[in-house]
Structures are given as structure tokens and as C-alpha cells.
Amino acid sequence: MPIFRIHHITKYEYDRNVKESINEIKIFPFSCNEQETLQHDLIITGQPDMHIYHDYWGNKIGIFNLLAAHKELVIESKLVVRTIYPLQERTEIPSGWEALGKEVSGSLRLMELASAKAVRSQSKIDKIARSILDKKKDAAETVGMCNEYIYNNFEYIKGITNIETTVDEILDKGAGVCQDFAHVMLQILRTMKIPSRYVSGYICPNKNGMRGEGATHAWVEVWLPDQEWVGVDPTNNIWVTNSHIKLAVGRNFNDCTPIKGAFKGPAREKLSVYVSIGYEDGQVFNESNDVKMVPQENLPKEEILDESFASQQQ
């Protein structure tokens, strides 16, 4: 049961004063049996009052409004968490299709998460699903094959996609990062009527050198009979391990956006994100990057401007 210390800083810098910056954050560790929060501190510019609530998916959410004029907004999260994932291989536990169908039909939420949205390239998704789907294999084995398919057929390349890239575009490119692989996997699994949800969080570095480690990460959880929600990481072709820390879940990235908000003022902004992960033995891994923003031309003088505080998950 490893313990990790995670330091996550999101920093916005503006070229002039802004005000009334209202923000929604989903950077609280998700409450579940697989992890235990030992300590969590939030340090925010101006230390504004925060309203806390839980959404439809069970995510803990904070909302705050920084009213005073400011040229910088820093949201700093210091988290100490212990992971407690079971060691048994998921495919060793039977997951029959008939049992899965009964559980889905008895839950509106599972039915929602087992329904694929309409995409232009659905015929490609159908072809992939047919190549994977074999009712002689149980649901867990099928999920594992889908995981392997994405890992083998999509290249891991940073910088060619963004938070608005669609499943159709990812299929055309045949490449992307963890966020993209999660979205493609969700479309395939839901086409096969397997309830699945998007997960945002962190992947902690280990000696195996997993892709996307040391930064915000994304993967998928599937509902399996007698197991409930089980994590699977198509970026690394593995079932989720003690190295995965979960922050939020939902239908897709939009339900799990770590930080988003809007401010009042005609400013241009620069966003930078820093993540540091420390271990019990004192070893520390960190990554920082400047996030490319959408150009804002002809900015109005006094209007509410939307700003995406969410960098793409790697």
C-alpha cells in the first residue's frame, strides 16, 4: 500500500488586471475503496471562500470567486494519498455477459454509460468492435482485448491533439495521448454495450516507465459483474495499479475537467501547470509545462471571458 505526496500547481498570469474570477475545481481525490486520502491542502490566491458539493457522478467539486483585481491566479494542491488496489488479475474473476446485461438493465446510470454517442466514424468503431467482440470470452477478457487493441494501433504522440479533439479526429490521426485513447476506448466499449466511464487523475512513476507518468493522466473504468467499477489504462495496456490516483469520473473529459472558469476583463493569459510526485523513500518526480491557449482577438473591454484552466491530460 504505497503512499504518494502529490504537489499540483496551476498558475494563470494575465497581462493586466482582471477581476471577478469565478472557478470550478475538481482536484479533490475521489472517494472510493481503492485509495485513502491522508492529507489534502489547497492554497489559492487570495484564499477566497469555497462552496463544496458533490455532482451526479460522485465527484467532489469546489467553486470560488476571486472578486479583487489580480494579475495572477495560483491554485496549489498538496495531497498525501495511499493506494489500496487489489492484486488479483481482473480476468481471473468471471464476468459473464448475461449477468452484465441484467445489471445494466436495472440501472439508468449504467444504461447511460453503456450507450455510445453518435460519431461520424461510427462504421470504423463498429468494425473495431466486431474484431474484438467474442461472446465466447467474458466481459473482462473483452475489455482487456480492447485495451490491447488501442495500445497496439494508436501512437502516443504529444502535441497533436487538444482538449477539444473529437473521436473522429483521433481515428483519422491514429495517434494522441491518454485523454484521446480513453475517449476512443469509451466509444468502442459503449458500442459493445459495456458500461464505461472516463477517469482523470495522476499516474505515479515507477520502474516500468509507463507513458504519461508524473503528470495528470486519464484512463477508463468499466462496470463488471461482481466487481463493480474496475480501472483499465489503454495508454499503457494495463489494468489500473497502485500507481494510479483518481480525481474525478464521468462520461468524458468535460465531466472531469480539473479546473475551469471565467474572469472579467480584457486580459490575455498564460497558463502553466506543475506536477510533482514524491515517494515514501524521498524520491521525487516532477514535470512542468506551459499550456498553449486559444488566441483571443479583439478582446472586449468589460465582458466575462471564458478561460480553460484545464490542460490536456497526458
Order of alpha helices (4+ residues) and beta strands (2+ residues): beta-beta-beta-beta-beta-alpha-alpha-alpha-alpha-beta-alpha-beta-alpha-beta-beta-beta-beta-beta-beta-beta-beta-beta
